[in-house]
Amino acid sequence: MHAVRAPRFARFFSFALAALLVMNVADAILTLVWIETGLALEANPLVELALRGGPVSFMAAKLAMVSGAALVLIRLRARFTQRARRLVGAGLSAALVLYASVMTFHVAHLPLLELAFI
């Protein structure tokens, strides 16, 4: 197994966190659109609780969860050992794939929004 070099990891780490934060905002906005039009329900039970408090509560909770996790990783980044960099890299990779799948779902179903407004 190849060692994960610190400079390469730093570039990936920055890219991955930025991409996750952007996709989280897009997911939150699109989720609200789907829910407000009655075309979807929130799948995450924790976020569903926040949604009961209204759109502002929903956005705050959704953004706080991912942003909070990103902040923890940023604060701990200097202490990462080589093994920790591999584990964090794998976790970030999995999160990117998951969020990319969610965004693909959102985009693929955008034509349904047109039907909701007819």
C-alpha positions as CSV (number, residue, x, y, z in Angstrom):
1,M,0.0,0.0,0.0
2,H,1.4,3.4,-0.9
3,A,1.8,6.1,1.7
4,V,-0.4,9.1,1.5
5,R,1.9,12.0,1.2
6,A,1.1,15.1,3.2
7,P,1.1,17.7,0.3
8,R,-1.1,15.5,-1.9
9,F,-3.4,14.8,1.1
10,A,-3.6,18.6,1.8
11,R,-4.8,19.3,-1.7
12,F,-7.3,16.5,-1.6
13,F,-8.5,17.5,1.9
14,S,-9.1,21.1,0.8
15,F,-10.9,20.1,-2.4
16,A,-13.0,17.5,-0.7
17,L,-14.2,19.7,2.1
18,A,-15.0,22.6,-0.3
19,A,-16.9,20.2,-2.6
20,L,-18.8,18.7,0.4
21,L,-19.8,22.1,1.7
22,V,-21.0,23.3,-1.7
23,M,-23.0,20.1,-2.3
24,N,-24.4,20.3,1.2
25,V,-25.8,23.8,0.5
26,A,-27.2,22.7,-2.9
27,D,-28.7,19.6,-1.3
28,A,-30.4,21.7,1.5
29,I,-31.9,24.1,-1.0
30,L,-33.1,21.4,-3.4
31,T,-34.4,19.3,-0.5
32,L,-36.5,22.3,0.7
33,V,-37.8,22.7,-2.9
34,W,-38.8,19.1,-3.1
35,I,-40.5,19.1,0.3
36,E,-42.3,22.4,-0.2
37,T,-43.7,21.1,-3.5
38,G,-44.8,17.9,-1.8
39,L,-42.6,15.7,-4.1
40,A,-40.4,14.3,-1.4
41,L,-39.8,13.7,2.3
42,E,-36.6,14.2,4.3
43,A,-34.8,10.9,4.7
44,N,-32.5,11.9,7.5
45,P,-34.4,11.5,10.8
46,L,-32.3,14.2,12.6
47,V,-32.8,16.7,9.8
48,E,-36.5,15.8,9.7
49,L,-36.8,17.0,13.3
50,A,-35.3,20.3,12.3
51,L,-37.6,20.5,9.4
52,R,-40.6,20.5,11.8
53,G,-39.2,23.8,13.1
54,G,-39.5,25.4,9.6
55,P,-37.2,26.1,6.7
56,V,-34.8,28.3,8.6
57,S,-34.4,25.6,11.3
58,F,-33.9,23.0,8.6
59,M,-31.2,25.0,6.8
60,A,-29.4,25.8,10.0
61,A,-29.4,22.1,11.2
62,K,-28.4,20.7,7.8
63,L,-25.6,23.2,7.3
64,A,-24.4,23.0,10.9
65,M,-24.0,19.2,10.8
66,V,-21.7,19.1,7.8
67,S,-19.9,22.4,8.6
68,G,-19.3,21.2,12.2
69,A,-17.8,18.0,11.0
70,A,-15.6,19.9,8.5
71,L,-14.5,22.3,11.3
72,V,-13.5,19.4,13.5
73,L,-11.4,17.9,10.7
74,I,-9.8,21.2,9.9
75,R,-8.8,21.8,13.6
76,L,-7.4,18.2,13.9
77,R,-5.7,18.2,10.5
78,A,-2.2,19.2,11.9
79,R,-2.3,16.1,14.2
80,F,-3.1,13.6,11.5
81,T,-0.7,10.7,11.3
82,Q,-0.1,8.9,8.1
83,R,-2.7,6.3,9.1
84,A,-5.2,9.0,10.1
85,R,-4.7,10.7,6.7
86,R,-5.6,7.4,5.0
87,L,-8.7,7.0,7.1
88,V,-9.8,10.6,6.7
89,G,-9.1,10.4,3.0
90,A,-11.2,7.2,2.7
91,G,-14.0,8.8,4.7
92,L,-14.0,12.0,2.6
93,S,-13.9,9.9,-0.6
94,A,-17.0,8.0,0.6
95,A,-18.8,11.2,1.5
96,L,-18.0,12.7,-1.9
97,V,-19.4,9.7,-3.6
98,L,-22.5,9.8,-1.4
99,Y,-23.1,13.5,-2.0
100,A,-22.5,13.2,-5.7
101,S,-25.1,10.4,-5.8
102,V,-27.6,12.7,-3.9
103,M,-26.9,15.6,-6.3
104,T,-27.3,13.2,-9.3
105,F,-30.7,12.2,-7.9
106,H,-31.7,15.9,-7.5
107,V,-30.6,16.8,-11.0
108,A,-32.2,13.7,-12.6
109,H,-35.5,14.6,-11.0
110,L,-35.6,18.3,-11.7
111,P,-38.1,17.8,-14.6
112,L,-40.7,16.7,-11.9
113,L,-40.6,20.3,-10.6
114,E,-42.2,21.5,-13.8
115,L,-45.1,19.1,-13.2
116,A,-45.6,20.4,-9.7
117,F,-46.2,23.9,-10.9
118,I,-48.7,23.0,-13.7
